[in-house]
């Protein structure tokens, strides 16, 4: 990843989560990956996906709370009351994360008890065009 991609990814995540405190930096262990941070805390990994000739990115964030407090946790973390959990049609093993009416990604349980979750977001090359 180059500096331009990192800058565009940072702008995309700031807009997506509704908070300018999100930072995206190169992963010191892997030049084809980046880390998303909020303050000094690493919140997730961003991996490059170049399959099929299209450049895209995959974001993964572990969420260490249960379903009953998931929405409140994310709202407090990003200081954004517009973040909301939305049920998925015909799916009970995961939910959607939206910022207002804008779809962000899928949150899936990491274990059958639902004591921790993972947010997965796909960022396509055209998502970064206006950043």
C-alpha positions as CSV (number, residue, x, y, z in Angstrom):
1,X,0.0,0.0,0.0
2,X,1.2,3.5,-0.8
3,X,0.6,6.8,1.0
4,X,-2.2,7.8,-1.3
5,X,-4.1,4.6,-0.6
6,X,-3.5,5.0,3.2
7,X,-4.8,8.5,3.1
8,X,-7.9,7.5,1.1
9,X,-8.6,4.6,3.4
10,X,-8.3,6.8,6.4
11,X,-10.8,9.3,4.9
12,X,-13.1,6.4,4.0
13,X,-13.1,5.0,7.6
14,X,-13.4,8.5,9.2
15,X,-16.5,9.1,7.0
16,X,-17.9,5.6,7.6
17,X,-17.6,5.6,11.4
18,X,-18.4,9.3,11.7
19,X,-15.3,10.2,13.6
20,X,-12.1,12.0,12.5
21,X,-10.1,10.3,15.2
22,X,-9.7,7.1,13.1
23,X,-6.2,6.7,11.7
24,X,-4.9,4.3,9.1
25,X,-1.2,3.4,9.0
26,X,0.9,0.9,7.3
27,X,1.3,-2.4,9.1
28,X,5.0,-2.5,10.1
29,X,4.9,-6.3,9.7
30,X,3.2,-6.4,6.3
31,X,3.5,-3.8,3.5
32,X,0.3,-5.2,1.9
33,X,-1.7,-4.5,5.0
34,X,-2.7,-1.5,7.2
35,X,-4.0,-1.1,10.7
36,X,-6.9,1.1,11.7
37,X,-6.5,2.9,15.0
38,X,-8.7,5.0,17.2
39,X,-6.5,7.1,19.5
40,X,-3.6,4.8,20.5
41,X,-5.8,1.7,20.3
42,X,-5.6,-0.6,17.3
43,X,-9.1,-1.5,16.3
44,X,-8.7,-3.6,13.1
45,X,-6.6,-4.8,10.2
46,X,-7.0,-3.8,6.5
47,X,-5.8,-6.4,4.0
48,X,-5.3,-5.8,0.2
49,X,-7.2,-8.1,-2.1
50,X,-6.0,-8.0,-5.7
51,X,-7.8,-11.1,-7.0
52,X,-9.5,-10.9,-10.4
53,X,-7.4,-7.8,-11.3
54,X,-9.5,-5.5,-9.1
55,X,-7.9,-3.9,-6.1
56,X,-10.1,-3.9,-3.0
57,X,-9.6,-4.0,0.8
58,X,-10.9,-6.1,3.6
59,X,-11.3,-4.7,7.0
60,X,-11.7,-6.9,10.1
61,X,-12.4,-5.7,13.6
62,X,-12.8,-7.8,16.7
63,X,-15.5,-6.7,19.1
64,X,-15.1,-8.0,22.7
65,X,-18.7,-7.7,23.9
66,X,-22.0,-9.6,23.8
67,X,-25.0,-9.0,21.6
68,X,-27.0,-7.1,24.2
69,X,-24.4,-4.3,24.3
70,X,-23.0,-4.4,20.8
71,X,-24.7,-1.3,19.4
72,X,-23.9,0.8,22.5
73,X,-20.3,-0.4,22.5
74,X,-19.8,0.7,18.9
75,X,-21.6,4.1,19.5
76,X,-19.4,4.8,22.5
77,X,-16.2,3.6,20.8
78,X,-16.7,5.9,17.8
79,X,-18.6,8.6,19.6
80,X,-21.4,8.3,17.0
81,X,-25.0,7.8,18.0
82,X,-25.9,7.2,14.3
83,X,-24.3,3.7,14.3
84,X,-26.9,1.1,14.5
85,X,-27.3,-2.7,14.4
86,X,-29.9,-4.0,11.9
87,X,-31.2,-7.5,11.6
88,X,-30.6,-9.3,8.4
89,X,-33.4,-10.9,6.5
90,X,-33.5,-14.7,6.9
91,X,-30.2,-14.6,8.8
92,X,-29.9,-15.2,12.5
93,X,-26.1,-15.7,12.8
94,X,-25.2,-12.1,11.9
95,X,-26.4,-8.5,11.8
96,X,-25.6,-5.4,9.7
97,X,-23.8,-2.3,10.9
98,X,-25.1,0.9,9.5
99,X,-24.2,4.6,9.9
100,X,-27.7,6.1,9.7
101,X,-29.1,4.5,6.5
102,X,-25.6,3.8,5.1
103,X,-24.6,0.1,5.1
104,X,-21.1,-0.5,6.5
105,X,-20.6,-4.2,7.0
106,X,-21.6,-7.5,8.6
107,X,-21.1,-8.4,12.3
108,X,-20.9,-12.1,13.0
109,X,-20.6,-14.0,16.3
110,X,-17.2,-15.5,17.0
111,X,-18.7,-18.3,19.2
112,X,-22.1,-19.9,19.8
113,X,-22.7,-18.0,23.0
114,X,-22.3,-14.7,21.3
115,X,-19.8,-13.3,23.7
116,X,-17.6,-11.7,21.1
117,X,-18.1,-10.6,17.5
118,X,-16.2,-9.6,14.3
119,X,-17.1,-6.7,12.0
120,X,-16.1,-7.3,8.4
121,X,-16.2,-4.6,5.8
122,X,-15.3,-4.7,2.1
123,X,-13.8,-1.5,0.6
124,X,-13.9,-1.5,-3.2
125,X,-11.6,0.7,-5.3
126,X,-14.6,2.9,-6.4
127,X,-15.4,3.5,-2.7
128,X,-12.1,5.5,-2.5
129,X,-12.5,7.5,-5.7
130,X,-13.9,10.6,-4.0
131,X,-11.7,10.5,-0.9
